[in-house]
Amino acid sequence: MQDKAKARLKLGVAGMVISMLMWPLLAGVPFLPLPARAKAAIGIALFALIEVLFWGGALLAGKEAAQRYRDKLDPRTWFRKRK
């Protein structure tokens, strides 16, 4: 039972990390040599995939792990002293 929980946590965190690493891909879509319609479709699909990966990972990792991960990505908390 413990191994399944660890595997779910690792898979969930991996999904959240991969989703964050995909944001630069989304930023690069406007520079592709494609028609505007194709760029829009790719951008929408990529955005949806990023969101599904993040929230699916959050569900797998659990509420506490997802909150910790989001807190680390929040620029407002980067320079706060930890207790």
mmCIF file of the N, C-alpha and C atoms, coordinates in Angstrom:
data_MODEL
# 
_entry.id   MODEL 
# 
loop_
_atom_site.group_PDB 
_atom_site.id 
_atom_site.type_symbol 
_atom_site.label_atom_id 
_atom_site.label_alt_id 
_atom_site.label_comp_id 
_atom_site.label_asym_id 
_atom_site.label_entity_id 
_atom_site.label_seq_id 
_atom_site.pdbx_PDB_ins_code 
_atom_site.Cartn_x 
_atom_site.Cartn_y 
_atom_site.Cartn_z 
_atom_site.occupancy 
_atom_site.B_iso_or_equiv 
_atom_site.pdbx_formal_charge 
_atom_site.auth_seq_id 
_atom_site.auth_comp_id 
_atom_site.auth_asym_id 
_atom_site.auth_atom_id 
_atom_site.pdbx_PDB_model_num 
ATOM 1   N N  . MET A 1 1  ? 0.815  -1.187 0.000   1.00 0.00 ? 1  MET A N  1 
ATOM 2   C CA . MET A 1 1  ? 0.000  0.000  0.000   1.00 0.00 ? 1  MET A CA 1 
ATOM 3   C C  . MET A 1 1  ? 0.865  1.259  0.000   1.00 0.00 ? 1  MET A C  1 
ATOM 4   N N  . GLN A 1 2  ? 1.930  1.255  0.756   1.00 0.00 ? 2  GLN A N  1 
ATOM 5   C CA . GLN A 1 2  ? 2.829  2.403  0.844   1.00 0.00 ? 2  GLN A CA 1 
ATOM 6   C C  . GLN A 1 2  ? 3.483  2.679  -0.513  1.00 0.00 ? 2  GLN A C  1 
ATOM 7   N N  . ASP A 1 3  ? 3.828  1.625  -1.258  1.00 0.00 ? 3  ASP A N  1 
ATOM 8   C CA . ASP A 1 3  ? 4.468  1.801  -2.554  1.00 0.00 ? 3  ASP A CA 1 
ATOM 9   C C  . ASP A 1 3  ? 3.524  2.464  -3.555  1.00 0.00 ? 3  ASP A C  1 
ATOM 10  N N  . LYS A 1 4  ? 2.240  2.111  -3.497  1.00 0.00 ? 4  LYS A N  1 
ATOM 11  C CA . LYS A 1 4  ? 1.270  2.732  -4.398  1.00 0.00 ? 4  LYS A CA 1 
ATOM 12  C C  . LYS A 1 4  ? 1.138  4.221  -4.105  1.00 0.00 ? 4  LYS A C  1 
ATOM 13  N N  . ALA A 1 5  ? 1.137  4.587  -2.851  1.00 0.00 ? 5  ALA A N  1 
ATOM 14  C CA . ALA A 1 5  ? 1.026  5.995  -2.477  1.00 0.00 ? 5  ALA A CA 1 
ATOM 15  C C  . ALA A 1 5  ? 2.242  6.782  -2.949  1.00 0.00 ? 5  ALA A C  1 
ATOM 16  N N  . LYS A 1 6  ? 3.419  6.190  -2.795  1.00 0.00 ? 6  LYS A N  1 
ATOM 17  C CA . LYS A 1 6  ? 4.643  6.870  -3.259  1.00 0.00 ? 6  LYS A CA 1 
ATOM 18  C C  . LYS A 1 6  ? 4.642  7.009  -4.771  1.00 0.00 ? 6  LYS A C  1 
ATOM 19  N N  . ALA A 1 7  ? 4.189  5.965  -5.461  1.00 0.00 ? 7  ALA A N  1 
ATOM 20  C CA . ALA A 1 7  ? 4.147  6.020  -6.920  1.00 0.00 ? 7  ALA A CA 1 
ATOM 21  C C  . ALA A 1 7  ? 3.161  7.080  -7.399  1.00 0.00 ? 7  ALA A C  1 
ATOM 22  N N  . ARG A 1 8  ? 1.995  7.176  -6.741  1.00 0.00 ? 8  ARG A N  1 
ATOM 23  C CA . ARG A 1 8  ? 1.015  8.199  -7.109  1.00 0.00 ? 8  ARG A CA 1 
ATOM 24  C C  . ARG A 1 8  ? 1.567  9.597  -6.863  1.00 0.00 ? 8  ARG A C  1 
ATOM 25  N N  . LEU A 1 9  ? 2.274  9.773  -5.748  1.00 0.00 ? 9  LEU A N  1 
ATOM 26  C CA . LEU A 1 9  ? 2.864  11.066 -5.441  1.00 0.00 ? 9  LEU A CA 1 
ATOM 27  C C  . LEU A 1 9  ? 3.902  11.446 -6.490  1.00 0.00 ? 9  LEU A C  1 
ATOM 28  N N  . LYS A 1 10 ? 4.775  10.506 -6.830  1.00 0.00 ? 10 LYS A N  1 
ATOM 29  C CA . LYS A 1 10 ? 5.814  10.787 -7.835  1.00 0.00 ? 10 LYS A CA 1 
ATOM 30  C C  . LYS A 1 10 ? 5.204  11.083 -9.196  1.00 0.00 ? 10 LYS A C  1 
ATOM 31  N N  . LEU A 1 11 ? 4.196  10.307 -9.582  1.00 0.00 ? 11 LEU A N  1 
ATOM 32  C CA . LEU A 1 11 ? 3.543  10.531 -10.868 1.00 0.00 ? 11 LEU A CA 1 
ATOM 33  C C  . LEU A 1 11 ? 2.825  11.881 -10.885 1.00 0.00 ? 11 LEU A C  1 
ATOM 34  N N  . GLY A 1 12 ? 2.182  12.223 -9.788  1.00 0.00 ? 12 GLY A N  1 
ATOM 35  C CA . GLY A 1 12 ? 1.495  13.500 -9.700  1.00 0.00 ? 12 GLY A CA 1 
ATOM 36  C C  . GLY A 1 12 ? 2.445  14.679 -9.775  1.00 0.00 ? 12 GLY A C  1 
ATOM 37  N N  . VAL A 1 13 ? 3.533  14.606 -9.038  1.00 0.00 ? 13 VAL A N  1 
ATOM 38  C CA . VAL A 1 13 ? 4.526  15.690 -9.070  1.00 0.00 ? 13 VAL A CA 1 
ATOM 39  C C  . VAL A 1 13 ? 5.156  15.785 -10.456 1.00 0.00 ? 13 VAL A C  1 
ATOM 40  N N  . ALA A 1 14 ? 5.410  14.638 -11.079 1.00 0.00 ? 14 ALA A N  1 
ATOM 41  C CA . ALA A 1 14 ? 5.970  14.648 -12.434 1.00 0.00 ? 14 ALA A CA 1 
ATOM 42  C C  . ALA A 1 14 ? 5.009  15.325 -13.406 1.00 0.00 ? 14 ALA A C  1 
ATOM 43  N N  . GLY A 1 15 ? 3.719  15.061 -13.286 1.00 0.00 ? 15 GLY A N  1 
ATOM 44  C CA . GLY A 1 15 ? 2.737  15.717 -14.145 1.00 0.00 ? 15 GLY A CA 1 
ATOM 45  C C  . GLY A 1 15 ? 2.727  17.219 -13.955 1.00 0.00 ? 15 GLY A C  1 
ATOM 46  N N  . MET A 1 16 ? 2.824  17.661 -12.704 1.00 0.00 ? 16 MET A N  1 
ATOM 47  C CA . MET A 1 16 ? 2.838  19.098 -12.442 1.00 0.00 ? 16 MET A CA 1 
ATOM 48  C C  . MET A 1 16 ? 4.113  19.748 -12.972 1.00 0.00 ? 16 MET A C  1 
ATOM 49  N N  . VAL A 1 17 ? 5.241  19.081 -12.815 1.00 0.00 ? 17 VAL A N  1 
ATOM 50  C CA . VAL A 1 17 ? 6.511  19.635 -13.302 1.00 0.00 ? 17 VAL A CA 1 
ATOM 51  C C  . VAL A 1 17 ? 6.513  19.706 -14.822 1.00 0.00 ? 17 VAL A C  1 
ATOM 52  N N  . ILE A 1 18 ? 6.057  18.646 -15.469 1.00 0.00 ? 18 ILE A N  1 
ATOM 53  C CA . ILE A 1 18 ? 6.012  18.640 -16.931 1.00 0.00 ? 18 ILE A CA 1 
ATOM 54  C C  . ILE A 1 18 ? 5.094  19.741 -17.444 1.00 0.00 ? 18 ILE A C  1 
ATOM 55  N N  . SER A 1 19 ? 3.984  19.959 -16.751 1.00 0.00 ? 19 SER A N  1 
ATOM 56  C CA . SER A 1 19 ? 3.073  21.024 -17.189 1.00 0.00 ? 19 SER A CA 1 
ATOM 57  C C  . SER A 1 19 ? 3.754  22.387 -17.105 1.00 0.00 ? 19 SER A C  1 
ATOM 58  N N  . MET A 1 20 ? 4.557  22.595 -16.070 1.00 0.00 ? 20 MET A N  1 
ATOM 59  C CA . MET A 1 20 ? 5.255  23.879 -15.947 1.00 0.00 ? 20 MET A CA 1 
ATOM 60  C C  . MET A 1 20 ? 6.345  24.031 -17.011 1.00 0.00 ? 20 MET A C  1 
ATOM 61  N N  . LEU A 1 21 ? 6.976  22.936 -17.370 1.00 0.00 ? 21 LEU A N  1 
ATOM 62  C CA . LEU A 1 21 ? 8.017  23.000 -18.392 1.00 0.00 ? 21 LEU A CA 1 
ATOM 63  C C  . LEU A 1 21 ? 7.448  23.221 -19.789 1.00 0.00 ? 21 LEU A C  1 
ATOM 64  N N  . MET A 1 22 ? 6.155  23.014 -19.963 1.00 0.00 ? 22 MET A N  1 
ATOM 65  C CA . MET A 1 22 ? 5.520  23.184 -21.269 1.00 0.00 ? 22 MET A CA 1 
ATOM 66  C C  . MET A 1 22 ? 5.106  24.623 -21.552 1.00 0.00 ? 22 MET A C  1 
ATOM 67  N N  . TRP A 1 23 ? 5.108  25.487 -20.539 1.00 0.00 ? 23 TRP A N  1 
ATOM 68  C CA . TRP A 1 23 ? 4.714  26.879 -20.764 1.00 0.00 ? 23 TRP A CA 1 
ATOM 69  C C  . TRP A 1 23 ? 5.586  27.586 -21.807 1.00 0.00 ? 23 TRP A C  1 
ATOM 70  N N  . PRO A 1 24 ? 6.910  27.388 -21.828 1.00 0.00 ? 24 PRO A N  1 
ATOM 71  C CA . PRO A 1 24 ? 7.696  28.033 -22.893 1.00 0.00 ? 24 PRO A CA 1 
ATOM 72  C C  . PRO A 1 24 ? 7.294  27.567 -24.298 1.00 0.00 ? 24 PRO A C  1 
ATOM 73  N N  . LEU A 1 25 ? 6.824  26.330 -24.417 1.00 0.00 ? 25 LEU A N  1 
ATOM 74  C CA . LEU A 1 25 ? 6.335  25.872 -25.720 1.00 0.00 ? 25 LEU A CA 1 
ATOM 75  C C  . LEU A 1 25 ? 5.133  26.696 -26.157 1.00 0.00 ? 25 LEU A C  1 
ATOM 76  N N  . LEU A 1 26 ? 4.247  26.974 -25.212 1.00 0.00 ? 26 LEU A N  1 
ATOM 77  C CA . LEU A 1 26 ? 3.063  27.773 -25.518 1.00 0.00 ? 26 LEU A CA 1 
ATOM 78  C C  . LEU A 1 26 ? 3.467  29.191 -25.925 1.00 0.00 ? 26 LEU A C  1 
ATOM 79  N N  . ALA A 1 27 ? 4.488  29.728 -25.281 1.00 0.00 ? 27 ALA A N  1 
ATOM 80  C CA . ALA A 1 27 ? 4.954  31.076 -25.626 1.00 0.00 ? 27 ALA A CA 1 
ATOM 81  C C  . ALA A 1 27 ? 5.581  31.123 -27.016 1.00 0.00 ? 27 ALA A C  1 
ATOM 82  N N  . GLY A 1 28 ? 6.075  29.985 -27.488 1.00 0.00 ? 28 GLY A N  1 
ATOM 83  C CA . GLY A 1 28 ? 6.710  29.948 -28.804 1.00 0.00 ? 28 GLY A CA 1 
ATOM 84  C C  . GLY A 1 28 ? 5.752  29.718 -29.954 1.00 0.00 ? 28 GLY A C  1 
ATOM 85  N N  . VAL A 1 29 ? 4.507  29.388 -29.673 1.00 0.00 ? 29 VAL A N  1 
ATOM 86  C CA . VAL A 1 29 ? 3.534  29.093 -30.730 1.00 0.00 ? 29 VAL A CA 1 
ATOM 87  C C  . VAL A 1 29 ? 3.347  30.259 -31.704 1.00 0.00 ? 29 VAL A C  1 
ATOM 88  N N  . PRO A 1 30 ? 3.269  31.515 -31.270 1.00 0.00 ? 30 PRO A N  1 
ATOM 89  C CA . PRO A 1 30 ? 3.065  32.610 -32.231 1.00 0.00 ? 30 PRO A CA 1 
ATOM 90  C C  . PRO A 1 30 ? 4.192  32.759 -33.252 1.00 0.00 ? 30 PRO A C  1 
ATOM 91  N N  . PHE A 1 31 ? 5.342  32.203 -32.967 1.00 0.00 ? 31 PHE A N  1 
ATOM 92  C CA . PHE A 1 31 ? 6.479  32.353 -33.867 1.00 0.00 ? 31 PHE A CA 1 
ATOM 93  C C  . PHE A 1 31 ? 6.605  31.216 -34.872 1.00 0.00 ? 31 PHE A C  1 
ATOM 94  N N  . LEU A 1 32 ? 5.673  30.288 -34.851 1.00 0.00 ? 32 LEU A N  1 
ATOM 95  C CA . LEU A 1 32 ? 5.693  29.182 -35.811 1.00 0.00 ? 32 LEU A CA 1 
ATOM 96  C C  . LEU A 1 32 ? 5.294  29.689 -37.191 1.00 0.00 ? 32 LEU A C  1 
ATOM 97  N N  . PRO A 1 33 ? 5.888  29.118 -38.242 1.00 0.00 ? 33 PRO A N  1 
ATOM 98  C CA . PRO A 1 33 ? 5.550  29.557 -39.606 1.00 0.00 ? 33 PRO A CA 1 
ATOM 99  C C  . PRO A 1 33 ? 4.271  28.867 -40.107 1.00 0.00 ? 33 PRO A C  1 
ATOM 100 N N  . LEU A 1 34 ? 3.162  29.149 -39.452 1.00 0.00 ? 34 LEU A N  1 
ATOM 101 C CA . LEU A 1 34 ? 1.876  28.540 -39.779 1.00 0.00 ? 34 LEU A CA 1 
ATOM 102 C C  . LEU A 1 34 ? 0.821  29.627 -39.907 1.00 0.00 ? 34 LEU A C  1 
ATOM 103 N N  . PRO A 1 35 ? -0.305 29.304 -40.543 1.00 0.00 ? 35 PRO A N  1 
ATOM 104 C CA . PRO A 1 35 ? -1.402 30.281 -40.597 1.00 0.00 ? 35 PRO A CA 1 
ATOM 105 C C  . PRO A 1 35 ? -1.943 30.585 -39.199 1.00 0.00 ? 35 PRO A C  1 
ATOM 106 N N  . ALA A 1 36 ? -2.588 31.707 -39.066 1.00 0.00 ? 36 ALA A N  1 
ATOM 107 C CA . ALA A 1 36 ? -3.088 32.151 -37.757 1.00 0.00 ? 36 ALA A CA 1 
ATOM 108 C C  . ALA A 1 36 ? -4.067 31.147 -37.156 1.00 0.00 ? 36 ALA A C  1 
ATOM 109 N N  . ARG A 1 37 ? -4.900 30.542 -37.966 1.00 0.00 ? 37 ARG A N  1 
ATOM 110 C CA . ARG A 1 37 ? -5.852 29.548 -37.461 1.00 0.00 ? 37 ARG A CA 1 
ATOM 111 C C  . ARG A 1 37 ? -5.141 28.356 -36.849 1.00 0.00 ? 37 ARG A C  1 
ATOM 112 N N  . ALA A 1 38 ? -4.099 27.905 -37.507 1.00 0.00 ? 38 ALA A N  1 
ATOM 113 C CA . ALA A 1 38 ? -3.345 26.754 -36.999 1.00 0.00 ? 38 ALA A CA 1 
ATOM 114 C C  . ALA A 1 38 ? -2.648 27.111 -35.688 1.00 0.00 ? 38 ALA A C  1 
ATOM 115 N N  . LYS A 1 39 ? -2.091 28.310 -35.621 1.00 0.00 ? 39 LYS A N  1 
ATOM 116 C CA . LYS A 1 39 ? -1.442 28.759 -34.385 1.00 0.00 ? 39 LYS A CA 1 
ATOM 117 C C  . LYS A 1 39 ? -2.448 28.820 -33.237 1.00 0.00 ? 39 LYS A C  1 
ATOM 118 N N  . ALA A 1 40 ? -3.633 29.333 -33.536 1.00 0.00 ? 40 ALA A N  1 
ATOM 119 C CA . ALA A 1 40 ? -4.669 29.429 -32.504 1.00 0.00 ? 40 ALA A CA 1 
ATOM 120 C C  . ALA A 1 40 ? -5.079 28.041 -32.025 1.00 0.00 ? 40 ALA A C  1 
ATOM 121 N N  . ALA A 1 41 ? -5.244 27.115 -32.947 1.00 0.00 ? 41 ALA A N  1 
ATOM 122 C CA . ALA A 1 41 ? -5.642 25.758 -32.580 1.00 0.00 ? 41 ALA A CA 1 
ATOM 123 C C  . ALA A 1 41 ? -4.563 25.071 -31.761 1.00 0.00 ? 41 ALA A C  1 
ATOM 124 N N  . ILE A 1 42 ? -3.318 25.229 -32.163 1.00 0.00 ? 42 ILE A N  1 
ATOM 125 C CA . ILE A 1 42 ? -2.207 24.629 -31.422 1.00 0.00 ? 42 ILE A CA 1 
ATOM 126 C C  . ILE A 1 42 ? -2.107 25.255 -30.034 1.00 0.00 ? 42 ILE A C  1 
ATOM 127 N N  . GLY A 1 43 ? -2.247 26.564 -29.961 1.00 0.00 ? 43 GLY A N  1 
ATOM 128 C CA . GLY A 1 43 ? -2.173 27.250 -28.676 1.00 0.00 ? 43 GLY A CA 1 
ATOM 129 C C  . GLY A 1 43 ? -3.262 26.801 -27.720 1.00 0.00 ? 43 GLY A C  1 
ATOM 130 N N  . ILE A 1 44 ? -4.475 26.693 -28.218 1.00 0.00 ? 44 ILE A N  1 
ATOM 131 C CA . ILE A 1 44 ? -5.585 26.264 -27.368 1.00 0.00 ? 44 ILE A CA 1 
ATOM 132 C C  . ILE A 1 44 ? -5.385 24.826 -26.908 1.00 0.00 ? 44 ILE A C  1 
ATOM 133 N N  . ALA A 1 45 ? -4.988 23.959 -27.829 1.00 0.00 ? 45 ALA A N  1 
ATOM 134 C CA . ALA A 1 45 ? -4.773 22.555 -27.471 1.00 0.00 ? 45 ALA A CA 1 
ATOM 135 C C  . ALA A 1 45 ? -3.630 22.408 -26.469 1.00 0.00 ? 45 ALA A C  1 
ATOM 136 N N  . LEU A 1 46 ? -2.558 23.159 -26.667 1.00 0.00 ? 46 LEU A N  1 
ATOM 137 C CA . LEU A 1 46 ? -1.420 23.088 -25.756 1.00 0.00 ? 46 LEU A CA 1 
ATOM 138 C C  . LEU A 1 46 ? -1.792 23.623 -24.376 1.00 0.00 ? 46 LEU A C  1 
ATOM 139 N N  . PHE A 1 47 ? -2.554 24.703 -24.333 1.00 0.00 ? 47 PHE A N  1 
ATOM 140 C CA . PHE A 1 47 ? -3.004 25.254 -23.054 1.00 0.00 ? 47 PHE A CA 1 
ATOM 141 C C  . PHE A 1 47 ? -3.875 24.241 -22.314 1.00 0.00 ? 47 PHE A C  1 
ATOM 142 N N  . ALA A 1 48 ? -4.793 23.608 -23.046 1.00 0.00 ? 48 ALA A N  1 
ATOM 143 C CA . ALA A 1 48 ? -5.662 22.607 -22.421 1.00 0.00 ? 48 ALA A CA 1 
ATOM 144 C C  . ALA A 1 48 ? -4.840 21.433 -21.892 1.00 0.00 ? 48 ALA A C  1 
ATOM 145 N N  . LEU A 1 49 ? -3.851 20.988 -22.645 1.00 0.00 ? 49 LEU A N  1 
ATOM 146 C CA . LEU A 1 49 ? -2.989 19.881 -22.213 1.00 0.00 ? 49 LEU A CA 1 
ATOM 147 C C  . LEU A 1 49 ? -2.203 20.261 -20.960 1.00 0.00 ? 49 LEU A C  1 
ATOM 148 N N  . ILE A 1 50 ? -1.689 21.472 -20.916 1.00 0.00 ? 50 ILE A N  1 
ATOM 149 C CA . ILE A 1 50 ? -0.945 21.939 -19.746 1.00 0.00 ? 50 ILE A CA 1 
ATOM 150 C C  . ILE A 1 50 ? -1.835 21.926 -18.507 1.00 0.00 ? 50 ILE A C  1 
ATOM 151 N N  . GLU A 1 51 ? -3.042 22.430 -18.643 1.00 0.00 ? 51 GLU A N  1 
ATOM 152 C CA . GLU A 1 51 ? -3.959 22.473 -17.507 1.00 0.00 ? 51 GLU A CA 1 
ATOM 153 C C  . GLU A 1 51 ? -4.362 21.069 -17.052 1.00 0.00 ? 51 GLU A C  1 
ATOM 154 N N  . VAL A 1 52 ? -4.631 20.188 -17.996 1.00 0.00 ? 52 VAL A N  1 
ATOM 155 C CA . VAL A 1 52 ? -5.010 18.815 -17.648 1.00 0.00 ? 52 VAL A CA 1 
ATOM 156 C C  . VAL A 1 52 ? -3.858 18.115 -16.935 1.00 0.00 ? 52 VAL A C  1 
ATOM 157 N N  . LEU A 1 53 ? -2.642 18.313 -17.429 1.00 0.00 ? 53 LEU A N  1 
ATOM 158 C CA . LEU A 1 53 ? -1.483 17.702 -16.772 1.00 0.00 ? 53 LEU A CA 1 
ATOM 159 C C  . LEU A 1 53 ? -1.312 18.228 -15.352 1.00 0.00 ? 53 LEU A C  1 
ATOM 160 N N  . PHE A 1 54 ? -1.441 19.540 -15.186 1.00 0.00 ? 54 PHE A N  1 
ATOM 161 C CA . PHE A 1 54 ? -1.231 20.098 -13.853 1.00 0.00 ? 54 PHE A CA 1 
ATOM 162 C C  . PHE A 1 54 ? -2.296 19.606 -12.878 1.00 0.00 ? 54 PHE A C  1 
ATOM 163 N N  . TRP A 1 55 ? -3.559 19.736 -13.248 1.00 0.00 ? 55 TRP A N  1 
ATOM 164 C CA . TRP A 1 55 ? -4.621 19.370 -12.312 1.00 0.00 ? 55 TRP A CA 1 
ATOM 165 C C  . TRP A 1 55 ? -4.731 17.865 -12.131 1.00 0.00 ? 55 TRP A C  1 
ATOM 166 N N  . GLY A 1 56 ? -4.416 17.093 -13.176 1.00 0.00 ? 56 GLY A N  1 
ATOM 167 C CA . GLY A 1 56 ? -4.362 15.643 -13.009 1.00 0.00 ? 56 GLY A CA 1 
ATOM 168 C C  . GLY A 1 56 ? -3.246 15.251 -12.063 1.00 0.00 ? 56 GLY A C  1 
ATOM 169 N N  . GLY A 1 57 ? -2.102 15.908 -12.204 1.00 0.00 ? 57 GLY A N  1 
ATOM 170 C CA . GLY A 1 57 ? -0.993 15.668 -11.285 1.00 0.00 ? 57 GLY A CA 1 
ATOM 171 C C  . GLY A 1 57 ? -1.337 16.075 -9.874  1.00 0.00 ? 57 GLY A C  1 
ATOM 172 N N  . ALA A 1 58 ? -2.067 17.182 -9.740  1.00 0.00 ? 58 ALA A N  1 
ATOM 173 C CA . ALA A 1 58 ? -2.472 17.636 -8.403  1.00 0.00 ? 58 ALA A CA 1 
ATOM 174 C C  . ALA A 1 58 ? -3.412 16.625 -7.759  1.00 0.00 ? 58 ALA A C  1 
ATOM 175 N N  . LEU A 1 59 ? -4.308 16.049 -8.544  1.00 0.00 ? 59 LEU A N  1 
ATOM 176 C CA . LEU A 1 59 ? -5.209 15.030 -8.002  1.00 0.00 ? 59 LEU A CA 1 
ATOM 177 C C  . LEU A 1 59 ? -4.443 13.790 -7.557  1.00 0.00 ? 59 LEU A C  1 
ATOM 178 N N  . LEU A 1 60 ? -3.461 13.400 -8.356  1.00 0.00 ? 60 LEU A N  1 
ATOM 179 C CA . LEU A 1 60 ? -2.673 12.216 -8.005  1.00 0.00 ? 60 LEU A CA 1 
ATOM 180 C C  . LEU A 1 60 ? -1.778 12.475 -6.799  1.00 0.00 ? 60 LEU A C  1 
ATOM 181 N N  . ALA A 1 61 ? -1.167 13.648 -6.759  1.00 0.00 ? 61 ALA A N  1 
ATOM 182 C CA . ALA A 1 61 ? -0.221 13.943 -5.681  1.00 0.00 ? 61 ALA A CA 1 
ATOM 183 C C  . ALA A 1 61 ? -0.921 14.231 -4.362  1.00 0.00 ? 61 ALA A C  1 
ATOM 184 N N  . GLY A 1 62 ? -2.126 14.742 -4.434  1.00 0.00 ? 62 GLY A N  1 
ATOM 185 C CA . GLY A 1 62 ? -2.840 15.076 -3.209  1.00 0.00 ? 62 GLY A CA 1 
ATOM 186 C C  . GLY A 1 62 ? -2.855 16.573 -2.985  1.00 0.00 ? 62 GLY A C  1 
ATOM 187 N N  . LYS A 1 63 ? -3.763 16.992 -2.145  1.00 0.00 ? 63 LYS A N  1 
ATOM 188 C CA . LYS A 1 63 ? -3.973 18.411 -1.896  1.00 0.00 ? 63 LYS A CA 1 
ATOM 189 C C  . LYS A 1 63 ? -2.744 19.083 -1.287  1.00 0.00 ? 63 LYS A C  1 
ATOM 190 N N  . GLU A 1 64 ? -2.129 18.434 -0.319  1.00 0.00 ? 64 GLU A N  1 
ATOM 191 C CA . GLU A 1 64 ? -0.987 19.049 0.370   1.00 0.00 ? 64 GLU A CA 1 
ATOM 192 C C  . GLU A 1 64 ? 0.208  19.225 -0.565  1.00 0.00 ? 64 GLU A C  1 
ATOM 193 N N  . ALA A 1 65 ? 0.493  18.208 -1.362  1.00 0.00 ? 65 ALA A N  1 
ATOM 194 C CA . ALA A 1 65 ? 1.630  18.285 -2.290  1.00 0.00 ? 65 ALA A CA 1 
ATOM 195 C C  . ALA A 1 65 ? 1.387  19.352 -3.350  1.00 0.00 ? 65 ALA A C  1 
ATOM 196 N N  . ALA A 1 66 ? 0.169  19.428 -3.868  1.00 0.00 ? 66 ALA A N  1 
ATOM 197 C CA . ALA A 1 66 ? -0.154 20.438 -4.868  1.00 0.00 ? 66 ALA A CA 1 
ATOM 198 C C  . ALA A 1 66 ? -0.033 21.840 -4.288  1.00 0.00 ? 66 ALA A C  1 
ATOM 199 N N  . GLN A 1 67 ? -0.490 22.039 -3.060  1.00 0.00 ? 67 GLN A N  1 
ATOM 200 C CA . GLN A 1 67 ? -0.396 23.354 -2.433  1.00 0.00 ? 67 GLN A CA 1 
ATOM 201 C C  . GLN A 1 67 ? 1.058  23.748 -2.183  1.00 0.00 ? 67 GLN A C  1 
ATOM 202 N N  . ARG A 1 68 ? 1.863  22.810 -1.735  1.00 0.00 ? 68 ARG A N  1 
ATOM 203 C CA . ARG A 1 68 ? 3.291  23.086 -1.540  1.00 0.00 ? 68 ARG A CA 1 
ATOM 204 C C  . ARG A 1 68 ? 3.952  23.479 -2.850  1.00 0.00 ? 68 ARG A C  1 
ATOM 205 N N  . TYR A 1 69 ? 3.626  22.762 -3.920  1.00 0.00 ? 69 TYR A N  1 
ATOM 206 C CA . TYR A 1 69 ? 4.209  23.034 -5.230  1.00 0.00 ? 69 TYR A CA 1 
ATOM 207 C C  . TYR A 1 69 ? 3.790  24.418 -5.723  1.00 0.00 ? 69 TYR A C  1 
ATOM 208 N N  . ARG A 1 70 ? 2.516  24.751 -5.583  1.00 0.00 ? 70 ARG A N  1 
ATOM 209 C CA . ARG A 1 70 ? 2.037  26.062 -6.018  1.00 0.00 ? 70 ARG A CA 1 
ATOM 210 C C  . ARG A 1 70 ? 2.654  27.176 -5.189  1.00 0.00 ? 70 ARG A C  1 
ATOM 211 N N  . ASP A 1 71 ? 2.837  26.957 -3.889  1.00 0.00 ? 71 ASP A N  1 
ATOM 212 C CA . ASP A 1 71 ? 3.461  27.975 -3.040  1.00 0.00 ? 71 ASP A CA 1 
ATOM 213 C C  . ASP A 1 71 ? 4.889  28.257 -3.477  1.00 0.00 ? 71 ASP A C  1 
ATOM 214 N N  . LYS A 1 72 ? 5.594  27.229 -3.889  1.00 0.00 ? 72 LYS A N  1 
ATOM 215 C CA . LYS A 1 72 ? 6.980  27.427 -4.335  1.00 0.00 ? 72 LYS A CA 1 
ATOM 216 C C  . LYS A 1 72 ? 7.036  28.192 -5.647  1.00 0.00 ? 72 LYS A C  1 
ATOM 217 N N  . LEU A 1 73 ? 5.999  28.128 -6.457  1.00 0.00 ? 73 LEU A N  1 
ATOM 218 C CA . LEU A 1 73 ? 5.975  28.841 -7.729  1.00 0.00 ? 73 LEU A CA 1 
ATOM 219 C C  . LEU A 1 73 ? 5.422  30.258 -7.611  1.00 0.00 ? 73 LEU A C  1 
ATOM 220 N N  . ASP A 1 74 ? 4.900  30.619 -6.465  1.00 0.00 ? 74 ASP A N  1 
ATOM 221 C CA . ASP A 1 74 ? 4.313  31.933 -6.253  1.00 0.00 ? 74 ASP A CA 1 
ATOM 222 C C  . ASP A 1 74 ? 5.416  32.943 -5.943  1.00 0.00 ? 74 ASP A C  1 
ATOM 223 N N  . PRO A 1 75 ? 5.635  33.942 -6.811  1.00 0.00 ? 75 PRO A N  1 
ATOM 224 C CA . PRO A 1 75 ? 6.711  34.908 -6.583  1.00 0.00 ? 75 PRO A CA 1 
ATOM 225 C C  . PRO A 1 75 ? 6.564  35.710 -5.293  1.00 0.00 ? 75 PRO A C  1 
ATOM 226 N N  . ARG A 1 76 ? 5.343  35.832 -4.790  1.00 0.00 ? 76 ARG A N  1 
ATOM 227 C CA . ARG A 1 76 ? 5.135  36.589 -3.558  1.00 0.00 ? 76 ARG A CA 1 
ATOM 228 C C  . ARG A 1 76 ? 5.760  35.894 -2.355  1.00 0.00 ? 76 ARG A C  1 
ATOM 229 N N  . THR A 1 77 ? 6.005  34.589 -2.442  1.00 0.00 ? 77 THR A N  1 
ATOM 230 C CA . THR A 1 77 ? 6.536  33.836 -1.307  1.00 0.00 ? 77 THR A CA 1 
ATOM 231 C C  . THR A 1 77 ? 8.026  33.520 -1.454  1.00 0.00 ? 77 THR A C  1 
ATOM 232 N N  . TRP A 1 78 ? 8.661  33.966 -2.511  1.00 0.00 ? 78 TRP A N  1 
ATOM 233 C CA . TRP A 1 78 ? 10.054 33.602 -2.763  1.00 0.00 ? 78 TRP A CA 1 
ATOM 234 C C  . TRP A 1 78 ? 11.020 34.147 -1.718  1.00 0.00 ? 78 TRP A C  1 
ATOM 235 N N  . PHE A 1 79 ? 10.753 35.332 -1.198  1.00 0.00 ? 79 PHE A N  1 
ATOM 236 C CA . PHE A 1 79 ? 11.712 35.969 -0.305  1.00 0.00 ? 79 PHE A CA 1 
ATOM 237 C C  . PHE A 1 79 ? 11.244 36.025 1.144   1.00 0.00 ? 79 PHE A C  1 
ATOM 238 N N  . ARG A 1 80 ? 10.206 35.313 1.464   1.00 0.00 ? 80 ARG A N  1 
ATOM 239 C CA . ARG A 1 80 ? 9.725  35.258 2.848   1.00 0.00 ? 80 ARG A CA 1 
ATOM 240 C C  . ARG A 1 80 ? 10.610 34.335 3.656   1.00 0.00 ? 80 ARG A C  1 
ATOM 241 N N  . LYS A 1 81 ? 10.780 34.705 4.897   1.00 0.00 ? 81 LYS A N  1 
ATOM 242 C CA . LYS A 1 81 ? 11.551 33.836 5.796   1.00 0.00 ? 81 LYS A CA 1 
ATOM 243 C C  . LYS A 1 81 ? 10.668 32.668 6.217   1.00 0.00 ? 81 LYS A C  1 
ATOM 244 N N  . ARG A 1 82 ? 11.240 31.507 6.223   1.00 0.00 ? 82 ARG A N  1 
ATOM 245 C CA . ARG A 1 82 ? 10.488 30.319 6.612   1.00 0.00 ? 82 ARG A CA 1 
ATOM 246 C C  . ARG A 1 82 ? 10.553 30.115 8.107   1.00 0.00 ? 82 ARG A C  1 
ATOM 247 N N  . LYS A 1 83 ? 9.486  29.594 8.639   1.00 0.00 ? 83 LYS A N  1 
ATOM 248 C CA . LYS A 1 83 ? 9.427  29.370 10.091  1.00 0.00 ? 83 LYS A CA 1 
ATOM 249 C C  . LYS A 1 83 ? 10.028 28.036 10.447  1.00 0.00 ? 83 LYS A C  1 
# 
